[in-house]
């Protein structure tokens, strides 16, 4: 099997899209489609279920993933042995602002335990914008929010959306109800507004932003309620549980690497991180990773 075709296959698996995979590995979508077609002809089996949305793997595709990762990783390790990689440069890491306090410190600590005392150049932005930076080669890796039915990246944590407020318990009953949300690229933004509209609740949208600290501050000052992942709620805010507000979606938090990532970032390293986070529900024992 051709290494470049396997690399394209893995790019599609990790991004969940032929279009994004093409952007990451700097090929046209038609060229990637031809590579996948040749792989399918060689294996005499389809690799994707093209009738489903979002794109999903067939049974043969699921079987190929682990083999493809080993083959590509072995190929790259062999090449790395014969060239001098600049491992001293900072790792360019993207992270949504709402995970910057709750998940990012644990992630960096766990990753440093595996690769050594490396410097990180961290960019906080929405998952949508971070995907664009990954595709353009401006980031080595990013922590992202994906839909639970997507195969994008390596899973770190399952989470769910919750409504939060400050100390004013009457704020959710005010009409119009004051709300502050993440920006329009966030899944909670549209879901919250659509759900409130269906319940006939008039909304005063005070602000939308990419900044979690802004939302925390507005809720803390009793100016608005907000919607965010449960793991991102600071201890001085409270989760609204009275059942009068519409449900918010579940989300998966994943790590995605660029097709040409930092020399120290390998599929094996990211796989170890993923397994450690899932085994410990996001609270990773760094000592166990380093041993």
N, C-alpha and C positions, 0 to 999 in steps of 0.2 A: 504493500500500500504506500502511496506517495505521501511523504511527510507534509508537504504543503497542503495537500487535500485534507489530511487529518487535522492540521492546524486550523484550516477553514471550518471544518466540521465542529471542532471544539469552540471556535469563536461564536458560531451560531448557537451552540448549546449554552454557552456562558452569557450571551447577550439576549437570547430569546428571539433573535431577529436576523434575517438575511441582510437587511439594510444596515443595521448597526455593525454586524460582523464585517461587512464590506468596508465600512468606514474605518474600522479599527485596524484591519490588516492591509488597507490601502489597495484594494482590488475592486473591480466593478462587481455589481450584484450578479450580472450574467456570468462572469468568470467563476464566481463562487458556486453558482447553480450548476455549471458544467462540472466542477470538481466533485460536487455531491453526487451528480448523476453518474460519474465514473466510479465513485466508491460504491454506489448502489448496484451498478452493473457488475463490479468485481465481486461483491458479496451476494449478488443475486437476491437482494431484499431491500425494500424501502427503509430509509433511516428516520424519516419524519412522517407523522400523521398530518398531512396537509389539509385535511377536512376540519381540523379543530383549530380554534382560536382561543388563547394565543397558541403559537406554534408549539407542538409537543413531539417528543420522541416516540418512534415505534418501538416494539420489543427488541428488534435488531439494533436500533439506535441506542437503546439503553445498554445493551450488551457491549456495544463498541466503545462507549465512553471511557471506561476504565482502561481498556487496551490502548486506546488512542492517547490517553494521558501518559501512560507509561512509555509508549513509543516516542512521543514528541519530547517528553522530559529527558529520556535517554539520549536522543539525538542532540538536544540542546546542551546537555551536560558534556557530551563528547566534544562539541565545538568549543564550549567554554574552557575546556582543558588546554586548548591550543591557542587561546587568545587572551589578552589582558583586558579584563573588564574593570571598569571604574566602580568598584564597590564602595568607595568612600563618599560618593555624592549622596546628598539627602534623598530619602524615599519620599516621593511626592504622593501624599495621601489625602483623599477627599472624604468629607464626612458631613452629613446634614447637621445643622446647628443644634437640633433637638437631641442629638445623640452625643454632643461634644462633652457634656458633663457625665452622662449616665453610662455610656458604653465605650467611648473613645479612650479614656485612660486605661481601662482594663485591656483593651485591644492592643494598644501600643506596648504596655507592659508585657503582655504575653508574647507579642512578636519579638520584642527585644530579647526575651529569654531564649528564643530560638535562633536568632541571627546575630546576637551581640549588641553592643552599645551603639546603635545606629541613630543618626539624626533624621527627624521627620519634618518635612515642609508641608504643613497641614492647611488645606483650603476648606472652609465651611461654605456650603451652598446647598441648594435643593438637589434632590436625587436626579431630576431631569437635567439640570445644568452640569452636575458631576458626570453623568453619562456622556454628555457632549465633550467634556474635557478628556475623558478616557478615550473616546473615539478619535479625538484629534492628537492624541499622544502627549497631552500636557500633564497627565497624571499617570502614576504607576499602578495605583490601586485606589479603590473607593469603597466605603461602607454605604450601602444604599437600602432603600425600602423597595421591595418588589411585591407584586401581587402573589397571594398564596398558590395560585394555579400556574405560576411561571417557573421555569427551570433556570433562571438567571443566577449566575454566581454560586458561591458556597454559603450555605445557610449558617447563620450565627445564632439567631434567636427568633422565636415566634412571639408576637406581641399583639395587642388589640388597642383600638382607639377608645378613649374615654373622654367624658366631659369633665372639666375642672373649673373650680371657682376659688375665690378667696374666702374671707370670713363671713361675708354677707350671704346668708342662706336664702334670702328672698330674691336675689338677683335673677335666678332662672324664671321667676314668676312675673318679672316686670315686662310690660308691653309698651312699645316694642322692646324686645329682649336684646340687651347690649352684648355683642359678640365680637371677639377678636380671633383671627385664624391665621394659620400659615398661608403662604401665597397660593395662587391658583394652580401651581404645579403639584401641590400636595393633594393626596387622595382625600384627606379629611376635609379639605376646603369645600369641594363640590358636594361630597356626601352630607356634610353638616347642613349646608344651605338647602340642598334638595329635600333632606329629611324634615327640616323645620318648616319648609314651605308646604309639604304634604300634610303636616299636622295643623296647618293654618296659623302657625306662630309668626307674628310679624317680627322682623329682625332689624336692629340698628347695628349695621356692620361698622364698628368703630375703626378697625384697622386690619390690614393683612400684611404679612411680613415673612421674611425668611429667618428672622431672629427669634429663637426660643426665649431668650432673656427678655425680649420686648413683650411677648405673650405672658410670660411669668409675671412681669412687672405690672401689666394692665390688670391681670387677675388678682394679684396681690393687693393692688390699690382699690379693688372692688369697682373697677370701671367696666369690666366685661367678664363673661365666662369664655372658655376656650375649649378647643378639641385637640388632643395630642395622643401619642402612644403612652400607654400606662407606665412604661419604664422610664419615661422622660418627665414624670410629674415630680416636682421637688417636694420635700417633706412639709413645707409650710403652706402648700395648697391642698385642697381636698377634692376627691373624686365625687362627682354628683351621682348618687345612686337611687334617686327617688322615682325613676322610671317615667318621668314626664317628658324626657327628651328622646329623640330618635336614636337608634343604635348606630354605632360607628363600625367600620370594617376592621377585620383582622388584617395584620400585615406581617410579612416576613422581613427580617433584617439580614442582609447578606453582605459578603465582601466579593468584589469583582476586580479582577486584574486586567490590565491592558495587555494586548496581544504581544507587545514588546515591553515587558516590565523591567523593573530594577533587577540587576544581576542576582541579588540575594533573594528575590521573591520567586519561588518555584511552586508548582502545583503541590508538591509534597509538603512544603511549609504551610501553605494555605489550608490544605486538607487537615493537617494536625490542629491548626487553630479552630477550624470548623468543628471537628470532633470534640475538642476540649470545651468549647463554648456550649455545644448542645448537651454534652454529658453533665455539665455543671450549671445549666440554665442561665448562662451568661456570666456566672461568677467563676472565673477561671482560676485554678490553683497554679500559679506561675511556677512554683517549685517543682510540681510534677511534670510540667512541660520541659523544664530545663534538665531534668534528670534523665 
